[in-house]
Amino acid sequence: MPEDINKKPFDEATITKLEIFERYLEAWLPVFINAPFSGSLLVCDFFAGSGYDAEGTPGSPMRILKTVEKFREGIIKKAMRIRVVLNERNIGKATILESRMLSEIEQIRRQFGDLISLDCCNEDFGEFFNARYADFGAQPNLMFIDQYGIKEVNDAIFRRLIALEKTDFLFFISSSILRRFPEEESVRTYFPDLNANAIRNAGHENAHRAILDYYRRKIPAGNSMKLYPFSIRKAANIYGLIFGSKHPLGVEKFLNIAWDKNRLNGEANFDIDDDMEKRQGSLFPELQRLTKLELFERELGEYIRESGEVTNRDVYDFTLAHGHAPRHGRDVMMKLRKEGKIDCDAQIGCSYKSCHKDRSIRTIKAVKNG
Ligand SMILES: C[S@@+](CC[C@H](N)C(=O)[O-])C[C@H]1O[C@@H](n2cnc3c(N)ncnc32)[C@H](O)[C@@H]1O
């Protein structure tokens, strides 16, 4: 039985997880609130807990409400309907959460009328997800799956999750448990197709990357779902978030948040690739190892050189596919331009807005012998 997360103060790793979710929600909401059409949104917190930790630090449900309130003006102006679903299986915790929500509901009603609805549920995630599945097709959704352990995002749930359109999700998983016990019966039950050797060979610090890889391999051809990791080290264990979205703007926003959290690697709350050591350099140039950012610079430079001619949209797509924030793609372009290696406009954009939405597509040419 895992210790009850709400009965003690949240640790740093939990705060990191909650902040990433909160910041993503804050980036996700205005995409729809500011869109020309109005409509409705659904935010699901499937493992909601009781609302706060032992010291009154807000958990995911309170963070959702606080974030929604930030967009009050836009929501009212657009008459945007937002449904917030909070689910918690433990009856004691669900009751506490519901009572805490009573006063929140009052305040929400005063501020938003009936534009925001709050639904507190006390069900098992798997049953709840399947029972409500038809509802998820009706509007854009953001889902937070903050499980304990490993077992909730099983093969069947994952396949249903990635089949949804306009649905972004963040799920948490205790990756090092899977790496440590890949052949245990309980793990086999939930992950029958887990390759024990592949996950063992990945190494402890890469446990969450190996789990990401496991889920990525499940995505069938033709399904545009993209997954990205954020590894979280806590004591001797590696946990992590897996973010999923079918939309480049969702991916852009997640990667910006991840790179703001860790400017060294954008994917962990620790130095997952020893980049600090790599930065210090080696006395012997042949032993010099590239940091994640240096490697990206080299790979993007090679991609442009080998292609001869690309567009800023190609660079943007390459940047996201390599797990980098769009600003990195732009920085590399500007550096290569300054070094005379590519020929392009100094104002060239590298964002969803400039490359996909406004279609301000520009050409970038590799300079021969540059
Ligand atoms: C990691 S905690 C969630 C913490 C919460 N997000 C917060 O910020 O406080 C996981 C919660 O899921 C609940 N839980 C465990 N199994 C569940 C299931 N199958 N369905 C729904 N809730 C479950 C636990 O009681 C626990 O409160």
Ligand as a Chemical Component Dictionary entry (heavy atoms), coordinates in Angstrom:
data_LIG
# 
_chem_comp.id                   LIG 
_chem_comp.type                 NON-POLYMER 
_chem_comp.pdbx_formal_charge   0 
_chem_comp.three_letter_code    LIG 
# 
loop_
_chem_comp_atom.comp_id 
_chem_comp_atom.atom_id 
_chem_comp_atom.alt_atom_id 
_chem_comp_atom.type_symbol 
_chem_comp_atom.charge 
_chem_comp_atom.model_Cartn_x 
_chem_comp_atom.model_Cartn_y 
_chem_comp_atom.model_Cartn_z 
_chem_comp_atom.pdbx_ordinal 
LIG C1  C1  C 0  -0.652 10.344 -6.238 1  
LIG S1  S1  S 1  -2.168 10.464 -5.453 2  
LIG C2  C2  C 0  -2.909 11.841 -6.265 3  
LIG C3  C3  C 0  -2.568 13.135 -5.663 4  
LIG C4  C4  C 0  -3.321 14.316 -6.203 5  
LIG N1  N1  N 0  -3.161 14.464 -7.616 6  
LIG C5  C5  C 0  -2.886 15.571 -5.484 7  
LIG O1  O1  O 0  -2.377 16.481 -6.117 8  
LIG O2  O2  O -1 -3.072 15.602 -4.263 9  
LIG C6  C6  C 0  -3.096 9.156  -6.106 10 
LIG C7  C7  C 0  -4.548 9.129  -5.621 11 
LIG O3  O3  O 0  -5.262 8.188  -6.402 12 
LIG C8  C8  C 0  -6.149 7.470  -5.561 13 
LIG N2  N2  N 0  -6.362 6.186  -6.255 14 
LIG C9  C9  C 0  -5.626 5.054  -6.178 15 
LIG N3  N3  N 0  -6.102 4.140  -7.041 16 
LIG C10 C10 C 0  -7.132 4.702  -7.698 17 
LIG C11 C11 C 0  -7.996 4.259  -8.728 18 
LIG N4  N4  N 0  -7.888 3.039  -9.273 19 
LIG N5  N5  N 0  -8.932 5.112  -9.203 20 
LIG C12 C12 C 0  -9.052 6.361  -8.683 21 
LIG N6  N6  N 0  -8.277 6.825  -7.681 22 
LIG C13 C13 C 0  -7.319 6.008  -7.199 23 
LIG C14 C14 C 0  -5.428 7.383  -4.234 24 
LIG O4  O4  O 0  -6.348 7.225  -3.175 25 
LIG C15 C15 C 0  -4.684 8.708  -4.184 26 
LIG O5  O5  O 0  -5.427 9.683  -3.507 27 
# 
loop_
_chem_comp_bond.comp_id 
_chem_comp_bond.atom_id_1 
_chem_comp_bond.atom_id_2 
_chem_comp_bond.value_order 
_chem_comp_bond.pdbx_ordinal 
LIG C1  S1  SING 1  
LIG S1  C2  SING 2  
LIG S1  C6  SING 3  
LIG C2  C3  SING 4  
LIG C3  C4  SING 5  
LIG C4  N1  SING 6  
LIG C4  C5  SING 7  
LIG C5  O1  DOUB 8  
LIG C5  O2  SING 9  
LIG C6  C7  SING 10 
LIG C7  O3  SING 11 
LIG C7  C15 SING 12 
LIG O3  C8  SING 13 
LIG C8  N2  SING 14 
LIG C8  C14 SING 15 
LIG N2  C9  SING 16 
LIG N2  C13 SING 17 
LIG C9  N3  DOUB 18 
LIG N3  C10 SING 19 
LIG C10 C11 SING 20 
LIG C10 C13 DOUB 21 
LIG C11 N4  SING 22 
LIG C11 N5  DOUB 23 
LIG N5  C12 SING 24 
LIG C12 N6  DOUB 25 
LIG N6  C13 SING 26 
LIG C14 O4  SING 27 
LIG C14 C15 SING 28 
LIG C15 O5  SING 29 
# 
